[in-house]
Amino acid sequence: MKGQNKLFFAIIIALILGVLLGGIVHLQYPDSALAFSKNIKLLGTVFIRLVQMIIAPLVFTTLVVGIAKMSDIKMIGRVGTKAMLWFISASLVSLFIGLVLVNWLEPGHAIKFPNQELAAADELVKTSKGFSLEDFVKHIIPKSLFEAFATNEVLQIVVFSIMFGVALANMGDDYSQPVIKLFDVIAHAILKMVGYIMWFAPLGVFGAIAAVVATNGFEIFKVYAVYLRDFFFAIAVLWVVLLLVGYLILGKRLFELLRRIKSPLLIAFSTTSSEAVFPKLVEELERFGCNNRVVSFILPLGYSFNLDGSMMYMTFASIFIAQFYGVDMTLGQQITMLLVLMLTSKGIAGVPRASLVIIVATCTMFDIPAAGIALILPIDHFCDMARSMTNVLGNALATSAVSKWEGQLDNHGGDL
């Protein structure tokens, strides 16, 4: 735990230094802010790319090994069913919380934004399409495993890995054990790499924070205070609900889980990438006591189907835009929007700025001005911090809960 605490404090220090340096550049050298932001952001890019480099092989090897080691197809079906019930329930609750609070708080009616340059949203609007069943299917089913690996399409890798793992589990030990052992060694080697890569996290946090503060300055916090206040209140409500459910299932061990995942939560908050902490989260959940087979099976699924923070944000932001433009939506239309978001969000996991793309597509479906996405683009980075951290919490709780339900949650003092 000493190494974990050192990393945690290093990230905190990097976060503070990033805000200070970004503020100095914004106030003292405004003409150089854009160039500075572009260059300092490379530190964050290095860290994110290092992590992305190991995502595909880690998901593939851990998921195949997890399923193949189960060998009991009934167990695979049982664990998968419990996981999907959690994912669907958590997604609906997250969407519903966003729907209720945005209607109650009405941030779109309460504030007047300055005139925004809508050109910032043009590219996003042009490249976004309405919900298409064909696109959904194509996004799930891989045309080529190598293409899925090359583009880090986690959902497609998950589909192939599940089928491959089930096939191995049904081949008998003589054939399957050498392959399982090989993949198990590869998975542990990649997890070893995680320890090295995580020490780049403070640099990544420093670069990402310094860049956004240098470009936008501190004024952006004042301009968007109402929207951020209401959104963070909604996130806090979602956290309370998730933690209450977690306490009902895990009891006092919930607090141990939160201590375990504090670094992944902070990294996700600082880098706005829940994907960046996937390898570290695998390691910490196993140290917490979750069965490695359950972790290997559920966590990759969770990254595709259990994005609680993003789900809540999508209803919140979509109806906020409708409020801002004076588009009155009936309760029936809002419920329909909730169900559409429930479906469309499942086919776009892993896509950069996925939440914004989904919001644009949804606004188009319900005749809400899609260019309104420009209203929230300047502060999307800060909202993304909160929703990324919430996604990590939701997936950690889901994995721990299913491990507990399966009677495979150990208390082994942090040994892998």
N, C-alpha and C positions, 0 to 999 in steps of 0.2 A: 504493500500500500504506500510505502514511502516514495517509490518512483512515480506512482499515480498522483500523489499530492504535489510532488515537484512539478509535474506536467500541468496540473490544475492551476497552481500559482503562476507558473510561467505564462499560461494563457491569459490569466487575469491581468498580469503586468503588461503583456503585449496589447491587450484590449485598451487599457488606459493610455499607454504610449501612443497607440494608433489614433485615438481621439484627439490627444494633445497635438501630435504632429500634423494631423489633418486640419485641425483648427488654426494652427500657426500658418500653414501654407495658405489656407483660405483667407485669413485676415491680412497677412503681411505680403503675400505674393500671389494675389488673385490672378494675374496674367499667366502665371505658370501652373495654375491649379489643374487644368485639364491634362497638360503634359505630365505633371507629377502623378496625377491619379492613374493615368495610363501605365506609367512605369512601375509605380509601387504596387499596383494591382497584380503584377506578374508574380509577386511572392505568394499571393493567394492562389494564382493559377498553377504554380509549381506544386503546391500542396494538394490541390484538388486533383491534378493529373496523376500525381503519385498514387493517390488512393484509387482513382478510376482505373488505373493500370491493373490493380489486383481484384477489382470487384467481380468481373466475369469468371475468372478461374476459381475464385473463392466460392462464389454461389454455386457453380457447377460441381466442384469436387465435394463440398460439404453437403449439398442436397442429395447427390447421388449416393454418397457414403451413408448419410442419415437414413435414406429410404432402404437401401440395400441391406444395411445392418438390421433393420427391423425384421426383415424376412417374413414377418407375419402380415399378410395383405390386409387382414381384418384390422390390425393396429394402424396401418397406414390410413385406411378408410375412417377409422374412429378418430384419430388425431386430426386428420384433414377436415372432418365434419365439425369437430369442436372449434377448430381454428376459423373456419368459414362462418360459423354461427357468431363467433366473437366479432369478426371483421364486419359482417353485415350489420349487426346490432350497433357496434361502435360508430360505423359510418352514418347510419340513420340518426343516432343520437347527436352526433357532431353537426350534421346538416340541420337538424331540427333546432339545436341551440342557436346556431347562426341565424336561422329564420326568425325565431322568436325575438332575439335580442335586437336585431337590426330593425324590426318593426316597432319594438318598444322604444329604443333609443332614438331612432330616426336621424342618424347623422347626416343623411343627404338633404334634410330639410333644415338642419340646425346651423349649417355653415355655408359661407360663400367663398368659393375658391377664387384665386386670381386667375386671369385668363391664361389658359395653358396652351402651349404650342402643340396642336394635335398631330403634327407631323411625326412626333415621337412614337405615336401609336400606329401610324400608317402601315409599316411593315408587318406588325403583329396582326392587324386586321386583315391585310391582304393574304397572309399565309395561313389564316385560320379558316376552317370550314365548319359547317354545321355537322351535327352528329350523323355519321354514316355507318351502317351495319357492316358494310364491306371493309371500311377502314379499321373498324374495331376488330374484325376477324383477322385481317392481315397483320395487325399489331400484336395479336396474341400468338398466332401460329407462325413459327419461323420457316422461312423459305430455305434458309441455310443456317446451320449452326455456326459456321464461320462468320457469316454476315452478322448474326446476332452478337457474337463475341466482339467483332470489330466495332460495332456501334453501341456496345454496352446495353443492349435491349434486355433488361433483367427479366421481364415477363416472358419473353420468348425462351430465354435460357432456362427459366423455371419449368416451362412446359416440356422441353426436351429432357431436362434432368429428371423430372418425375417419371416420364416414360422409360428412360434408360435405367433408373434406379429400380423401378418395378420389374423390368425385364431381368436385371441382375438378381433380384431377390427370388425369382422363380427358376433360376438356372441350376441351382444346387451348388453346394460349397466347393466342389472340385473345380468348377469353372469360374465361379464368381469371386472366391476369396483372393486370388492373386490380383485381380483388378481392384477390388475393394481396398486391399492393403496398399496398393500403389497410390490410389486417390487419397487415402487417409494420410499417407506420408506427404503428398503434395499439399493437402489442406493444412497440415501442421507447419510445413515450411512457409506457406503464405502467411499464416498467423504469426510466425516468427518475424516476418517482414513488417507486420503491422507495428510491432514495437519500435522498429527503426523509423518508419514513416511518421509515426505520431509525434516524434520530436521535431518534425517540420511544422506541426500545427501552430505553435506560437508565431512563427514567421508568417504563416498563411493568414492568421487572425489579424496580425499587425497590418499587413498589406491591404486586406479587404476593408478594414475599418478606416484606415487612414485615407484610402481612395474615396470612399463615399462621403466622409466629412469634408475633405478638401474640395470636392466638387460642389456639394450642396450647402456646406456651412452649418451653423447652428440655427439659423433662421427657419430652416425647414421644419424643425421641431415645433416652432410656434405656429407656423402656417397650417400645419396638419394636426394640431394638438387635439382637436375634437375627434377627428376620425381615428387617430391612434389611440386616444383614451377609450373610446367605445370599443374598438377592436380588441385592445388588450384586456378590457373588462370581460369581453366575451370569451377570450382565451382563458382567462382566470376561472371563469365559470366552468369551462370544459375541463380544466385541470382538476377542479374540485370534484367534479363528477367522476373523472377517471381514477383519481386517488381514493375516493370513497369506495368505488367498486374494487379497486386493488386491495384496500384494507380489509374489505369483507372476505376476499379470497385468500390473501397472503397473511393477514394479521399483522403483527409487529414486524415481520420480516420485510414489509414494504419499505420501512426506513432503511434497512440494510441494502435493499435494491436501489434506492435513491442514492445512497452513498456510493454504490458501485458505479452507477451510470452518470455521476456528476460531470466527469470530463467529457464523455460523449454528448451530454446535453449542452454543455458550454461551447463545445466545438461546433455543434449543429447551429446553435444560436449565433455564433460569431461569423461562421462561414456561409450561413444560409443554405447549407447542404446536409440533409439527413443521410444522403448517400456517402458522404465523406467519413461518417462514423460507423458505417456498417461493419467493417472488420473488427474495430475496437469493441463494438457492441456484442458481437459474437463471443469475443474473449471474456468480457465482463459478465455476460449472462451465464456462461459456463462456470466462471469463478463463483457466481452467486449460488449455483447449485442446480441450474436447469440441466436436464439431460441433454448431452451433446447431439443426440439423434433428433430430439424434439427441436432444439435450436436450429439445427441444420435444415430441418424441414419447414418450420413455421416462419422464421425470420425473413427468408427470401420472399415467401408468399406475402408476408406483412408489408414489405416494401412495395408490392404491387397492388395490394387490396386494402391496406389498413393505414391510410394517411389521414388521421383524424384532424390534425390542424389544417391541412389543405382543404378538407371537405367543409369544415366550418367556414373557412375564409371564402370559399366559392359562393355560398349562399349569401354571406354577409356583403361581399363586394358587388355581386350581381344586383341585389335589391337596393344597395346604396346608390348605384348608378341610375337605376330606375327612379329612385326618390329624387335624385339631383335633377333629372330631366323632366320631372313631373309626370312620369308614366305610372298611372294607378294600376295596380295588379290585384285581382280578386284573390281570395283565399285559395280557390280552386286552382288558379294559375300558379300561385306560389307553391302549392303542393306538387303540381305537375313539374315545375322547375326543379323541386327537390329530388323527385324521382329520376328526372333526366340527368341531373348532376350525379346521382348515385350510379347510373349506368355509364355515362361518358367518362367519368374520372377513372374507371377501372381499366380503360383501354389506353391510357396515356401515361402510365407510370414511367418515370425515368426520362421523360421529355423535358428539356430545359424550359423553365418558366411555365411548367405544365398548367398551373392554376390559372395564369393569365390567359393562356390559349383556350382553356375550357370556358372561362368567363366570357371571352369574346364570342365563342361559338354559341353559348347559351343566350347571350343578349340578342344575337342575330335571330335566334329561333323565336324569341318573345317580343320582337319589334322594339327592343330597347337600343338606343344609339350605341353601336359597338365602339365608336370612337371615344366614348366616355372612359374607355380604359386608360386614356391619357391622364385622367383625373388622379388615378391611383398609381401610375407608373413612378412618379418621383419618390413615393414613400413605400413602394412595394418591397424594397430591400429590407426595411425595418419590419414590415409585416411578415416577410419571408423568414426573418430571424425567429419570430415567435412560432410560426406554423411548422418550421423545420424541427425546432426543439420539441414541439408537441407531438409530431410524427414519431420521433425517437421514443418519447415516453410511452405512447400508445403501443408501439411494437414491443417494447420491453415488458410492459404489463401483459400483453397478449401471450407472449412466449412463456412468461412465468406462470400465468394462470393455467394455460394448457398443461404445462409440466406438473403443476400441483394437482390438476384434475386426473392426470394419468398416474399419480402417485410416484412421480419421478423427479421430485424437487428435493435435492439433498442439502444438508447443511454441513459442508466439508471444509469450512474455514478458508476458502479462497484458492484451493488447489484445483488445477485443471484436470 
